[in-house]
Structure formats: structure tokens, C-alpha cells
Amino acid sequence: FLLQLCFALLAVAAPASDPAVGTAAHGNTWQYGTGGGILGFIVLVLDIIVFLEVLKSDRPVSHKVLWCLVVFLFPIVGMVIYWLFSNRAA
């Protein structure tokens, strides 16, 4: 569900097929900028939730650092990988 939500938000954020997206002098700067800003804020909040969950866990420090590094370097993909493949009960 979360992955589908992320893909849906990415599809809405900035339509890549629109030729006006690449130009700086188009009239829809607020429209395109707001969509990306909202998506970026959502990703930031979800990444902070992952960081807090990792740091509060009972994992060894090396595992905490590794998970935080993965999520920091790859925000969306790292978050999805953490939620799908980590042992969150630890």
C-alpha cells in the first residue's frame, strides 16, 4: 500500500511529459513547485519516522548506523526497503 501511495504521489508531483516543466519562464511555476514541495515534505516526515524507529530499536549500534545511512542516502527507496525487509520487531 505504501509503495503504491509513493508511486501515485510521484506521478502527480511533476508531469514529465509536459514540455513546460523544463523551461524556467512558464506561467505554472507555483503549480509545479507546490507539488514537489508537498511530496518532499511527505518524504521528509516519513524518513524522520524511520530514523526515530531505528534509533529507538534494540539493534546493535552498527545496524542502526547502517539503516540510517541507507535511508539518508536513498530517502524513498531506503524507507521502502526498511519497511519491507527489516526486522522491525528488533
PDB file of N, CA, C and O in Angstrom:
ATOM      1  N   PHE A   1       0.817  -1.197   0.000  1.00  0.00           N
ATOM      2  CA  PHE A   1       0.000   0.000   0.000  1.00  0.00           C
ATOM      3  C   PHE A   1       0.858   1.257   0.000  1.00  0.00           C
ATOM      4  O   PHE A   1       0.603   2.191  -0.761  1.00  0.00           O
ATOM      5  N   LEU A   2       1.878   1.278   0.859  1.00  0.00           N
ATOM      6  CA  LEU A   2       2.731   2.455   0.971  1.00  0.00           C
ATOM      7  C   LEU A   2       3.498   2.702  -0.322  1.00  0.00           C
ATOM      8  O   LEU A   2       3.658   3.847  -0.742  1.00  0.00           O
ATOM      9  N   LEU A   3       3.966   1.640  -0.945  1.00  0.00           N
ATOM     10  CA  LEU A   3       4.689   1.780  -2.200  1.00  0.00           C
ATOM     11  C   LEU A   3       3.786   2.340  -3.294  1.00  0.00           C
ATOM     12  O   LEU A   3       4.214   3.193  -4.072  1.00  0.00           O
ATOM     13  N   GLN A   4       2.554   1.873  -3.362  1.00  0.00           N
ATOM     14  CA  GLN A   4       1.609   2.395  -4.345  1.00  0.00           C
ATOM     15  C   GLN A   4       1.322   3.864  -4.085  1.00  0.00           C
ATOM     16  O   GLN A   4       1.193   4.646  -5.027  1.00  0.00           O
ATOM     17  N   LEU A   5       1.220   4.248  -2.815  1.00  0.00           N
ATOM     18  CA  LEU A   5       0.991   5.643  -2.469  1.00  0.00           C
ATOM     19  C   LEU A   5       2.168   6.507  -2.901  1.00  0.00           C
ATOM     20  O   LEU A   5       1.973   7.600  -3.433  1.00  0.00           O
ATOM     21  N   CYS A   6       3.385   6.029  -2.678  1.00  0.00           N
ATOM     22  CA  CYS A   6       4.570   6.779  -3.097  1.00  0.00           C
ATOM     23  C   CYS A   6       4.607   6.954  -4.612  1.00  0.00           C
ATOM     24  O   CYS A   6       4.909   8.042  -5.103  1.00  0.00           O
ATOM     25  N   PHE A   7       4.304   5.894  -5.352  1.00  0.00           N
ATOM     26  CA  PHE A   7       4.295   5.998  -6.810  1.00  0.00           C
ATOM     27  C   PHE A   7       3.207   6.949  -7.301  1.00  0.00           C
ATOM     28  O   PHE A   7       3.425   7.698  -8.253  1.00  0.00           O
ATOM     29  N   ALA A   8       2.047   6.926  -6.665  1.00  0.00           N
ATOM     30  CA  ALA A   8       0.969   7.834  -7.055  1.00  0.00           C
ATOM     31  C   ALA A   8       1.366   9.280  -6.794  1.00  0.00           C
ATOM     32  O   ALA A   8       1.091  10.153  -7.616  1.00  0.00           O
ATOM     33  N   LEU A   9       2.008   9.542  -5.663  1.00  0.00           N
ATOM     34  CA  LEU A   9       2.454  10.901  -5.363  1.00  0.00           C
ATOM     35  C   LEU A   9       3.546  11.350  -6.322  1.00  0.00           C
ATOM     36  O   LEU A   9       3.584  12.517  -6.714  1.00  0.00           O
ATOM     37  N   LEU A  10       4.433  10.440  -6.704  1.00  0.00           N
ATOM     38  CA  LEU A  10       5.466  10.793  -7.670  1.00  0.00           C
ATOM     39  C   LEU A  10       4.869  11.118  -9.034  1.00  0.00           C
ATOM     40  O   LEU A  10       5.344  12.025  -9.718  1.00  0.00           O
ATOM     41  N   ALA A  11       3.845  10.394  -9.428  1.00  0.00           N
ATOM     42  CA  ALA A  11       3.213  10.630 -10.725  1.00  0.00           C
ATOM     43  C   ALA A  11       2.512  11.977 -10.763  1.00  0.00           C
ATOM     44  O   ALA A  11       2.431  12.601 -11.822  1.00  0.00           O
ATOM     45  N   VAL A  12       2.009  12.431  -9.636  1.00  0.00           N
ATOM     46  CA  VAL A  12       1.274  13.693  -9.583  1.00  0.00           C
ATOM     47  C   VAL A  12       2.214  14.872  -9.397  1.00  0.00           C
ATOM     48  O   VAL A  12       1.871  15.991  -9.778  1.00  0.00           O
ATOM     49  N   ALA A  13       3.390  14.654  -8.821  1.00  0.00           N
ATOM     50  CA  ALA A  13       4.272  15.742  -8.413  1.00  0.00           C
ATOM     51  C   ALA A  13       4.666  16.650  -9.579  1.00  0.00           C
ATOM     52  O   ALA A  13       4.497  17.865  -9.477  1.00  0.00           O
ATOM     53  N   ALA A  14       5.174  16.115 -10.662  1.00  0.00           N
ATOM     54  CA  ALA A  14       5.570  16.927 -11.806  1.00  0.00           C
ATOM     55  C   ALA A  14       5.423  16.097 -13.067  1.00  0.00           C
ATOM     56  O   ALA A  14       6.210  15.178 -13.294  1.00  0.00           O
ATOM     57  N   PRO A  15       4.441  16.401 -13.881  1.00  0.00           N
ATOM     58  CA  PRO A  15       4.254  15.628 -15.110  1.00  0.00           C
ATOM     59  C   PRO A  15       5.438  15.808 -16.057  1.00  0.00           C
ATOM     60  O   PRO A  15       5.680  16.915 -16.538  1.00  0.00           O
ATOM     61  N   ALA A  16       6.171  14.744 -16.328  1.00  0.00           N
ATOM     62  CA  ALA A  16       7.384  14.818 -17.134  1.00  0.00           C
ATOM     63  C   ALA A  16       7.082  14.998 -18.615  1.00  0.00           C
ATOM     64  O   ALA A  16       7.950  15.452 -19.360  1.00  0.00           O
ATOM     65  N   SER A  17       5.892  14.659 -19.058  1.00  0.00           N
ATOM     66  CA  SER A  17       5.578  14.779 -20.475  1.00  0.00           C
ATOM     67  C   SER A  17       5.254  16.217 -20.876  1.00  0.00           C
ATOM     68  O   SER A  17       5.187  16.527 -22.065  1.00  0.00           O
ATOM     69  N   ASP A  18       5.055  17.083 -19.906  1.00  0.00           N
ATOM     70  CA  ASP A  18       4.736  18.477 -20.198  1.00  0.00           C
ATOM     71  C   ASP A  18       6.024  19.214 -20.567  1.00  0.00           C
ATOM     72  O   ASP A  18       6.938  19.274 -19.744  1.00  0.00           O
ATOM     73  N   PRO A  19       6.130  19.783 -21.789  1.00  0.00           N
ATOM     74  CA  PRO A  19       7.365  20.466 -22.182  1.00  0.00           C
ATOM     75  C   PRO A  19       7.627  21.728 -21.369  1.00  0.00           C
ATOM     76  O   PRO A  19       8.760  22.210 -21.341  1.00  0.00           O
ATOM     77  N   ALA A  20       6.611  22.274 -20.707  1.00  0.00           N
ATOM     78  CA  ALA A  20       6.802  23.490 -19.927  1.00  0.00           C
ATOM     79  C   ALA A  20       7.542  23.231 -18.624  1.00  0.00           C
ATOM     80  O   ALA A  20       8.004  24.177 -17.986  1.00  0.00           O
ATOM     81  N   VAL A  21       7.665  21.988 -18.218  1.00  0.00           N
ATOM     82  CA  VAL A  21       8.342  21.682 -16.960  1.00  0.00           C
ATOM     83  C   VAL A  21       9.817  22.039 -17.054  1.00  0.00           C
ATOM     84  O   VAL A  21      10.398  22.514 -16.078  1.00  0.00           O
ATOM     85  N   GLY A  22      10.424  21.823 -18.196  1.00  0.00           N
ATOM     86  CA  GLY A  22      11.846  22.079 -18.342  1.00  0.00           C
ATOM     87  C   GLY A  22      12.208  23.541 -18.509  1.00  0.00           C
ATOM     88  O   GLY A  22      13.378  23.885 -18.344  1.00  0.00           O
ATOM     89  N   THR A  23      11.285  24.407 -18.823  1.00  0.00           N
ATOM     90  CA  THR A  23      11.593  25.813 -19.044  1.00  0.00           C
ATOM     91  C   THR A  23      11.351  26.610 -17.780  1.00  0.00           C
ATOM     92  O   THR A  23      10.468  26.289 -16.985  1.00  0.00           O
ATOM     93  N   ALA A  24      12.144  27.651 -17.604  1.00  0.00           N
ATOM     94  CA  ALA A  24      12.036  28.465 -16.388  1.00  0.00           C
ATOM     95  C   ALA A  24      10.991  29.562 -16.532  1.00  0.00           C
ATOM     96  O   ALA A  24      10.541  30.109 -15.525  1.00  0.00           O
ATOM     97  N   ALA A  25      10.592  29.899 -17.758  1.00  0.00           N
ATOM     98  CA  ALA A  25       9.726  31.054 -17.960  1.00  0.00           C
ATOM     99  C   ALA A  25       8.281  30.680 -18.240  1.00  0.00           C
ATOM    100  O   ALA A  25       7.606  31.396 -18.979  1.00  0.00           O
ATOM    101  N   HIS A  26       7.791  29.608 -17.691  1.00  0.00           N
ATOM    102  CA  HIS A  26       6.391  29.265 -17.917  1.00  0.00           C
ATOM    103  C   HIS A  26       5.540  29.822 -16.784  1.00  0.00           C
ATOM    104  O   HIS A  26       6.072  30.199 -15.739  1.00  0.00           O
ATOM    105  N   GLY A  27       4.253  29.877 -16.973  1.00  0.00           N
ATOM    106  CA  GLY A  27       3.369  30.503 -16.011  1.00  0.00           C
ATOM    107  C   GLY A  27       2.903  29.612 -14.880  1.00  0.00           C
ATOM    108  O   GLY A  27       2.186  30.079 -13.996  1.00  0.00           O
ATOM    109  N   ASN A  28       3.277  28.367 -14.876  1.00  0.00           N
ATOM    110  CA  ASN A  28       2.784  27.440 -13.857  1.00  0.00           C
ATOM    111  C   ASN A  28       3.845  27.090 -12.816  1.00  0.00           C
ATOM    112  O   ASN A  28       3.865  25.961 -12.326  1.00  0.00           O
ATOM    113  N   THR A  29       4.718  28.019 -12.469  1.00  0.00           N
ATOM    114  CA  THR A  29       5.783  27.700 -11.521  1.00  0.00           C
ATOM    115  C   THR A  29       5.231  27.352 -10.146  1.00  0.00           C
ATOM    116  O   THR A  29       5.769  26.471  -9.477  1.00  0.00           O
ATOM    117  N   TRP A  30       4.182  28.015  -9.715  1.00  0.00           N
ATOM    118  CA  TRP A  30       3.606  27.713  -8.404  1.00  0.00           C
ATOM    119  C   TRP A  30       2.989  26.325  -8.398  1.00  0.00           C
ATOM    120  O   TRP A  30       3.107  25.586  -7.421  1.00  0.00           O
ATOM    121  N   GLN A  31       2.331  25.977  -9.493  1.00  0.00           N
ATOM    122  CA  GLN A  31       1.685  24.665  -9.566  1.00  0.00           C
ATOM    123  C   GLN A  31       2.715  23.544  -9.480  1.00  0.00           C
ATOM    124  O   GLN A  31       2.535  22.607  -8.702  1.00  0.00           O
ATOM    125  N   TYR A  32       3.774  23.619 -10.251  1.00  0.00           N
ATOM    126  CA  TYR A  32       4.772  22.552 -10.261  1.00  0.00           C
ATOM    127  C   TYR A  32       5.619  22.580  -8.994  1.00  0.00           C
ATOM    128  O   TYR A  32       5.962  21.525  -8.461  1.00  0.00           O
ATOM    129  N   GLY A  33       5.954  23.747  -8.513  1.00  0.00           N
ATOM    130  CA  GLY A  33       6.764  23.850  -7.301  1.00  0.00           C
ATOM    131  C   GLY A  33       6.039  23.353  -6.070  1.00  0.00           C
ATOM    132  O   GLY A  33       6.652  22.715  -5.214  1.00  0.00           O
ATOM    133  N   THR A  34       4.752  23.629  -5.958  1.00  0.00           N
ATOM    134  CA  THR A  34       3.994  23.202  -4.789  1.00  0.00           C
ATOM    135  C   THR A  34       3.873  21.690  -4.739  1.00  0.00           C
ATOM    136  O   THR A  34       3.994  21.101  -3.664  1.00  0.00           O
ATOM    137  N   GLY A  35       3.637  21.047  -5.874  1.00  0.00           N
ATOM    138  CA  GLY A  35       3.531  19.588  -5.885  1.00  0.00           C
ATOM    139  C   GLY A  35       4.812  18.923  -5.425  1.00  0.00           C
ATOM    140  O   GLY A  35       4.769  17.982  -4.632  1.00  0.00           O
ATOM    141  N   GLY A  36       5.945  19.391  -5.906  1.00  0.00           N
ATOM    142  CA  GLY A  36       7.221  18.834  -5.478  1.00  0.00           C
ATOM    143  C   GLY A  36       7.522  19.134  -4.026  1.00  0.00           C
ATOM    144  O   GLY A  36       8.107  18.307  -3.327  1.00  0.00           O
ATOM    145  N   GLY A  37       7.125  20.319  -3.563  1.00  0.00           N
ATOM    146  CA  GLY A  37       7.351  20.675  -2.163  1.00  0.00           C
ATOM    147  C   GLY A  37       6.543  19.823  -1.214  1.00  0.00           C
ATOM    148  O   GLY A  37       7.038  19.411  -0.165  1.00  0.00           O
ATOM    149  N   ILE A  38       5.311  19.557  -1.573  1.00  0.00           N
ATOM    150  CA  ILE A  38       4.451  18.716  -0.733  1.00  0.00           C
ATOM    151  C   ILE A  38       4.994  17.292  -0.710  1.00  0.00           C
ATOM    152  O   ILE A  38       5.052  16.668   0.349  1.00  0.00           O
ATOM    153  N   LEU A  39       5.386  16.783  -1.855  1.00  0.00           N
ATOM    154  CA  LEU A  39       5.953  15.434  -1.922  1.00  0.00           C
ATOM    155  C   LEU A  39       7.244  15.352  -1.115  1.00  0.00           C
ATOM    156  O   LEU A  39       7.464  14.384  -0.387  1.00  0.00           O
ATOM    157  N   GLY A  40       8.085  16.354  -1.242  1.00  0.00           N
ATOM    158  CA  GLY A  40       9.327  16.380  -0.472  1.00  0.00           C
ATOM    159  C   GLY A  40       9.078  16.413   1.024  1.00  0.00           C
ATOM    160  O   GLY A  40       9.785  15.759   1.790  1.00  0.00           O
ATOM    161  N   PHE A  41       8.074  17.174   1.442  1.00  0.00           N
ATOM    162  CA  PHE A  41       7.732  17.249   2.865  1.00  0.00           C
ATOM    163  C   PHE A  41       7.222  15.904   3.376  1.00  0.00           C
ATOM    164  O   PHE A  41       7.567  15.486   4.481  1.00  0.00           O
ATOM    165  N   ILE A  42       6.405  15.229   2.575  1.00  0.00           N
ATOM    166  CA  ILE A  42       5.886  13.911   2.970  1.00  0.00           C
ATOM    167  C   ILE A  42       7.035  12.916   3.116  1.00  0.00           C
ATOM    168  O   ILE A  42       7.074  12.146   4.076  1.00  0.00           O
ATOM    169  N   VAL A  43       7.969  12.929   2.167  1.00  0.00           N
ATOM    170  CA  VAL A  43       9.125  12.029   2.243  1.00  0.00           C
ATOM    171  C   VAL A  43       9.971  12.360   3.474  1.00  0.00           C
ATOM    172  O   VAL A  43      10.454  11.455   4.155  1.00  0.00           O
ATOM    173  N   LEU A  44      10.152  13.648   3.762  1.00  0.00           N
ATOM    174  CA  LEU A  44      10.919  14.052   4.936  1.00  0.00           C
ATOM    175  C   LEU A  44      10.287  13.536   6.224  1.00  0.00           C
ATOM    176  O   LEU A  44      10.982  12.998   7.086  1.00  0.00           O
ATOM    177  N   VAL A  45       8.980  13.697   6.357  1.00  0.00           N
ATOM    178  CA  VAL A  45       8.282  13.234   7.561  1.00  0.00           C
ATOM    179  C   VAL A  45       8.399  11.716   7.700  1.00  0.00           C
ATOM    180  O   VAL A  45       8.669  11.214   8.791  1.00  0.00           O
ATOM    181  N   LEU A  46       8.197  10.986   6.607  1.00  0.00           N
ATOM    182  CA  LEU A  46       8.301   9.525   6.666  1.00  0.00           C
ATOM    183  C   LEU A  46       9.725   9.074   6.990  1.00  0.00           C
ATOM    184  O   LEU A  46       9.914   8.096   7.713  1.00  0.00           O
ATOM    185  N   ASP A  47      10.732   9.782   6.461  1.00  0.00           N
ATOM    186  CA  ASP A  47      12.115   9.436   6.781  1.00  0.00           C
ATOM    187  C   ASP A  47      12.431   9.708   8.246  1.00  0.00           C
ATOM    188  O   ASP A  47      13.151   8.931   8.873  1.00  0.00           O
ATOM    189  N   ILE A  48      11.912  10.783   8.796  1.00  0.00           N
ATOM    190  CA  ILE A  48      12.116  11.073  10.220  1.00  0.00           C
ATOM    191  C   ILE A  48      11.480   9.986  11.077  1.00  0.00           C
ATOM    192  O   ILE A  48      12.046   9.587  12.095  1.00  0.00           O
ATOM    193  N   ILE A  49      10.309   9.505  10.672  1.00  0.00           N
ATOM    194  CA  ILE A  49       9.665   8.402  11.399  1.00  0.00           C
ATOM    195  C   ILE A  49      10.552   7.156  11.366  1.00  0.00           C
ATOM    196  O   ILE A  49      10.694   6.466  12.376  1.00  0.00           O
ATOM    197  N   VAL A  50      11.148   6.869  10.205  1.00  0.00           N
ATOM    198  CA  VAL A  50      12.045   5.712  10.097  1.00  0.00           C
ATOM    199  C   VAL A  50      13.268   5.907  10.990  1.00  0.00           C
ATOM    200  O   VAL A  50      13.670   4.981  11.694  1.00  0.00           O
ATOM    201  N   PHE A  51      13.870   7.112  10.970  1.00  0.00           N
ATOM    202  CA  PHE A  51      15.035   7.375  11.817  1.00  0.00           C
ATOM    203  C   PHE A  51      14.705   7.155  13.290  1.00  0.00           C
ATOM    204  O   PHE A  51      15.471   6.515  14.010  1.00  0.00           O
ATOM    205  N   LEU A  52      13.570   7.683  13.739  1.00  0.00           N
ATOM    206  CA  LEU A  52      13.177   7.524  15.140  1.00  0.00           C
ATOM    207  C   LEU A  52      12.943   6.057  15.487  1.00  0.00           C
ATOM    208  O   LEU A  52      13.337   5.596  16.558  1.00  0.00           O
ATOM    209  N   GLU A  53      12.303   5.333  14.582  1.00  0.00           N
ATOM    210  CA  GLU A  53      12.047   3.910  14.826  1.00  0.00           C
ATOM    211  C   GLU A  53      13.353   3.121  14.894  1.00  0.00           C
ATOM    212  O   GLU A  53      13.498   2.231  15.732  1.00  0.00           O
ATOM    213  N   VAL A  54      14.297   3.442  14.021  1.00  0.00           N
ATOM    214  CA  VAL A  54      15.587   2.747  14.028  1.00  0.00           C
ATOM    215  C   VAL A  54      16.354   3.070  15.308  1.00  0.00           C
ATOM    216  O   VAL A  54      16.900   2.171  15.947  1.00  0.00           O
ATOM    217  N   LEU A  55      16.397   4.337  15.680  1.00  0.00           N
ATOM    218  CA  LEU A  55      17.185   4.730  16.844  1.00  0.00           C
ATOM    219  C   LEU A  55      16.589   4.232  18.154  1.00  0.00           C
ATOM    220  O   LEU A  55      17.323   4.037  19.124  1.00  0.00           O
ATOM    221  N   LYS A  56      15.281   4.022  18.206  1.00  0.00           N
ATOM    222  CA  LYS A  56      14.639   3.509  19.419  1.00  0.00           C
ATOM    223  C   LYS A  56      14.683   1.987  19.511  1.00  0.00           C
ATOM    224  O   LYS A  56      14.320   1.426  20.545  1.00  0.00           O
ATOM    225  N   SER A  57      15.115   1.317  18.461  1.00  0.00           N
ATOM    226  CA  SER A  57      15.109  -0.148  18.447  1.00  0.00           C
ATOM    227  C   SER A  57      16.248  -0.701  19.308  1.00  0.00           C
ATOM    228  O   SER A  57      17.130   0.036  19.749  1.00  0.00           O
ATOM    229  N   ASP A  58      16.206  -2.004  19.532  1.00  0.00           N
ATOM    230  CA  ASP A  58      17.225  -2.687  20.332  1.00  0.00           C
ATOM    231  C   ASP A  58      18.325  -3.294  19.464  1.00  0.00           C
ATOM    232  O   ASP A  58      19.007  -4.222  19.899  1.00  0.00           O
ATOM    233  N   ARG A  59      18.504  -2.797  18.277  1.00  0.00           N
ATOM    234  CA  ARG A  59      19.541  -3.304  17.383  1.00  0.00           C
ATOM    235  C   ARG A  59      20.924  -2.883  17.885  1.00  0.00           C
ATOM    236  O   ARG A  59      21.041  -1.941  18.669  1.00  0.00           O
ATOM    237  N   PRO A  60      21.964  -3.577  17.435  1.00  0.00           N
ATOM    238  CA  PRO A  60      23.328  -3.098  17.715  1.00  0.00           C
ATOM    239  C   PRO A  60      23.560  -1.748  17.036  1.00  0.00           C
ATOM    240  O   PRO A  60      22.907  -1.418  16.046  1.00  0.00           O
ATOM    241  N   VAL A  61      24.486  -0.983  17.578  1.00  0.00           N
ATOM    242  CA  VAL A  61      24.737   0.361  17.056  1.00  0.00           C
ATOM    243  C   VAL A  61      25.144   0.316  15.589  1.00  0.00           C
ATOM    244  O   VAL A  61      24.740   1.185  14.816  1.00  0.00           O
ATOM    245  N   SER A  62      25.923  -0.663  15.194  1.00  0.00           N
ATOM    246  CA  SER A  62      26.355  -0.749  13.792  1.00  0.00           C
ATOM    247  C   SER A  62      25.162  -0.936  12.856  1.00  0.00           C
ATOM    248  O   SER A  62      25.150  -0.378  11.758  1.00  0.00           O
ATOM    249  N   HIS A  63      24.162  -1.709  13.270  1.00  0.00           N
ATOM    250  CA  HIS A  63      22.971  -1.904  12.434  1.00  0.00           C
ATOM    251  C   HIS A  63      22.145  -0.623  12.368  1.00  0.00           C
ATOM    252  O   HIS A  63      21.582  -0.298  11.322  1.00  0.00           O
ATOM    253  N   LYS A  64      22.072   0.098  13.472  1.00  0.00           N
ATOM    254  CA  LYS A  64      21.341   1.372  13.475  1.00  0.00           C
ATOM    255  C   LYS A  64      21.988   2.367  12.516  1.00  0.00           C
ATOM    256  O   LYS A  64      21.305   3.028  11.733  1.00  0.00           O
ATOM    257  N   VAL A  65      23.309   2.460  12.589  1.00  0.00           N
ATOM    258  CA  VAL A  65      24.031   3.389  11.711  1.00  0.00           C
ATOM    259  C   VAL A  65      23.844   2.998  10.252  1.00  0.00           C
ATOM    260  O   VAL A  65      23.642   3.861   9.398  1.00  0.00           O
ATOM    261  N   LEU A  66      23.911   1.713   9.966  1.00  0.00           N
ATOM    262  CA  LEU A  66      23.750   1.247   8.588  1.00  0.00           C
ATOM    263  C   LEU A  66      22.354   1.557   8.047  1.00  0.00           C
ATOM    264  O   LEU A  66      22.226   2.040   6.922  1.00  0.00           O
ATOM    265  N   TRP A  67      21.303   1.286   8.834  1.00  0.00           N
ATOM    266  CA  TRP A  67      19.946   1.588   8.377  1.00  0.00           C
ATOM    267  C   TRP A  67      19.755   3.090   8.186  1.00  0.00           C
ATOM    268  O   TRP A  67      19.152   3.518   7.201  1.00  0.00           O
ATOM    269  N   CYS A  68      20.264   3.888   9.116  1.00  0.00           N
ATOM    270  CA  CYS A  68      20.127   5.344   8.984  1.00  0.00           C
ATOM    271  C   CYS A  68      20.873   5.854   7.755  1.00  0.00           C
ATOM    272  O   CYS A  68      20.402   6.765   7.073  1.00  0.00           O
ATOM    273  N   LEU A  69      22.027   5.273   7.474  1.00  0.00           N
ATOM    274  CA  LEU A  69      22.796   5.672   6.296  1.00  0.00           C
ATOM    275  C   LEU A  69      22.063   5.321   5.005  1.00  0.00           C
ATOM    276  O   LEU A  69      22.043   6.117   4.066  1.00  0.00           O
ATOM    277  N   VAL A  70      21.467   4.142   4.955  1.00  0.00           N
ATOM    278  CA  VAL A  70      20.708   3.733   3.764  1.00  0.00           C
ATOM    279  C   VAL A  70      19.530   4.676   3.539  1.00  0.00           C
ATOM    280  O   VAL A  70      19.289   5.110   2.412  1.00  0.00           O
ATOM    281  N   VAL A  71      18.798   4.992   4.599  1.00  0.00           N
ATOM    282  CA  VAL A  71      17.633   5.876   4.459  1.00  0.00           C
ATOM    283  C   VAL A  71      18.076   7.299   4.132  1.00  0.00           C
ATOM    284  O   VAL A  71      17.388   8.001   3.390  1.00  0.00           O
ATOM    285  N   PHE A  72      19.214   7.737   4.672  1.00  0.00           N
ATOM    286  CA  PHE A  72      19.703   9.087   4.389  1.00  0.00           C
ATOM    287  C   PHE A  72      20.166   9.221   2.939  1.00  0.00           C
ATOM    288  O   PHE A  72      19.871  10.222   2.285  1.00  0.00           O
ATOM    289  N   LEU A  73      20.885   8.223   2.433  1.00  0.00           N
ATOM    290  CA  LEU A  73      21.410   8.303   1.069  1.00  0.00           C
ATOM    291  C   LEU A  73      20.343   8.061   0.001  1.00  0.00           C
ATOM    292  O   LEU A  73      20.400   8.646  -1.081  1.00  0.00           O
ATOM    293  N   PHE A  74      19.377   7.204   0.305  1.00  0.00           N
ATOM    294  CA  PHE A  74      18.310   6.871  -0.638  1.00  0.00           C
ATOM    295  C   PHE A  74      16.969   7.054   0.076  1.00  0.00           C
ATOM    296  O   PHE A  74      16.388   6.070   0.535  1.00  0.00           O
ATOM    297  N   PRO A  75      16.463   8.282   0.182  1.00  0.00           N
ATOM    298  CA  PRO A  75      15.306   8.552   1.048  1.00  0.00           C
ATOM    299  C   PRO A  75      14.073   7.704   0.756  1.00  0.00           C
ATOM    300  O   PRO A  75      13.538   7.080   1.672  1.00  0.00           O
ATOM    301  N   ILE A  76      13.615   7.661  -0.463  1.00  0.00           N
ATOM    302  CA  ILE A  76      12.376   6.938  -0.759  1.00  0.00           C
ATOM    303  C   ILE A  76      12.641   5.436  -0.815  1.00  0.00           C
ATOM    304  O   ILE A  76      11.936   4.653  -0.178  1.00  0.00           O
ATOM    305  N   VAL A  77      13.650   5.038  -1.570  1.00  0.00           N
ATOM    306  CA  VAL A  77      13.959   3.618  -1.718  1.00  0.00           C
ATOM    307  C   VAL A  77      14.410   3.025  -0.379  1.00  0.00           C
ATOM    308  O   VAL A  77      14.006   1.918  -0.024  1.00  0.00           O
ATOM    309  N   GLY A  78      15.241   3.755   0.361  1.00  0.00           N
ATOM    310  CA  GLY A  78      15.706   3.265   1.654  1.00  0.00           C
ATOM    311  C   GLY A  78      14.579   3.075   2.645  1.00  0.00           C
ATOM    312  O   GLY A  78      14.572   2.112   3.411  1.00  0.00           O
ATOM    313  N   MET A  79      13.622   3.996   2.632  1.00  0.00           N
ATOM    314  CA  MET A  79      12.465   3.891   3.522  1.00  0.00           C
ATOM    315  C   MET A  79      11.634   2.656   3.172  1.00  0.00           C
ATOM    316  O   MET A  79      11.214   1.915   4.060  1.00  0.00           O
ATOM    317  N   VAL A  80      11.403   2.440   1.902  1.00  0.00           N
ATOM    318  CA  VAL A  80      10.612   1.280   1.468  1.00  0.00           C
ATOM    319  C   VAL A  80      11.356  -0.014   1.795  1.00  0.00           C
ATOM    320  O   VAL A  80      10.749  -0.974   2.272  1.00  0.00           O
ATOM    321  N   ILE A  81      12.660  -0.046   1.543  1.00  0.00           N
ATOM    322  CA  ILE A  81      13.450  -1.237   1.866  1.00  0.00           C
ATOM    323  C   ILE A  81      13.407  -1.511   3.360  1.00  0.00           C
ATOM    324  O   ILE A  81      13.276  -2.662   3.775  1.00  0.00           O
ATOM    325  N   TYR A  82      13.516  -0.469   4.170  1.00  0.00           N
ATOM    326  CA  TYR A  82      13.469  -0.670   5.622  1.00  0.00           C
ATOM    327  C   TYR A  82      12.133  -1.266   6.040  1.00  0.00           C
ATOM    328  O   TYR A  82      12.096  -2.235   6.798  1.00  0.00           O
ATOM    329  N   TRP A  83      11.034  -0.696   5.551  1.00  0.00           N
ATOM    330  CA  TRP A  83       9.720  -1.181   5.969  1.00  0.00           C
ATOM    331  C   TRP A  83       9.416  -2.586   5.444  1.00  0.00           C
ATOM    332  O   TRP A  83       8.658  -3.327   6.071  1.00  0.00           O
ATOM    333  N   LEU A  84       9.991  -2.955   4.314  1.00  0.00           N
ATOM    334  CA  LEU A  84       9.714  -4.276   3.760  1.00  0.00           C
ATOM    335  C   LEU A  84      10.637  -5.365   4.304  1.00  0.00           C
ATOM    336  O   LEU A  84      10.188  -6.483   4.557  1.00  0.00           O
ATOM    337  N   PHE A  85      11.918  -5.051   4.487  1.00  0.00           N
ATOM    338  CA  PHE A  85      12.895  -6.102   4.739  1.00  0.00           C
ATOM    339  C   PHE A  85      13.557  -6.078   6.109  1.00  0.00           C
ATOM    340  O   PHE A  85      14.293  -7.009   6.437  1.00  0.00           O
ATOM    341  N   SER A  86      13.330  -5.067   6.911  1.00  0.00           N
ATOM    342  CA  SER A  86      13.986  -5.053   8.221  1.00  0.00           C
ATOM    343  C   SER A  86      13.183  -5.863   9.226  1.00  0.00           C
ATOM    344  O   SER A  86      11.982  -6.080   9.063  1.00  0.00           O
ATOM    345  N   ASN A  87      13.863  -6.294  10.248  1.00  0.00           N
ATOM    346  CA  ASN A  87      13.194  -6.980  11.346  1.00  0.00           C
ATOM    347  C   ASN A  87      12.732  -5.888  12.310  1.00  0.00           C
ATOM    348  O   ASN A  87      13.449  -5.539  13.247  1.00  0.00           O
ATOM    349  N   ARG A  88      11.552  -5.359  12.083  1.00  0.00           N
ATOM    350  CA  ARG A  88      11.086  -4.198  12.845  1.00  0.00           C
ATOM    351  C   ARG A  88      10.733  -4.546  14.278  1.00  0.00           C
ATOM    352  O   ARG A  88      10.566  -3.645  15.099  1.00  0.00           O
ATOM    353  N   ALA A  89      10.617  -5.811  14.601  1.00  0.00           N
ATOM    354  CA  ALA A  89      10.324  -6.200  15.981  1.00  0.00           C
ATOM    355  C   ALA A  89      11.579  -6.128  16.851  1.00  0.00           C
ATOM    356  O   ALA A  89      11.490  -6.197  18.077  1.00  0.00           O
ATOM    357  N   ALA A  90      12.743  -5.989  16.222  1.00  0.00           N
ATOM    358  CA  ALA A  90      14.002  -5.955  16.981  1.00  0.00           C
ATOM    359  C   ALA A  90      14.185  -4.631  17.684  1.00  0.00           C
ATOM    360  O   ALA A  90      15.188  -4.429  18.368  1.00  0.00           O
TER     361      ALA A  90
END
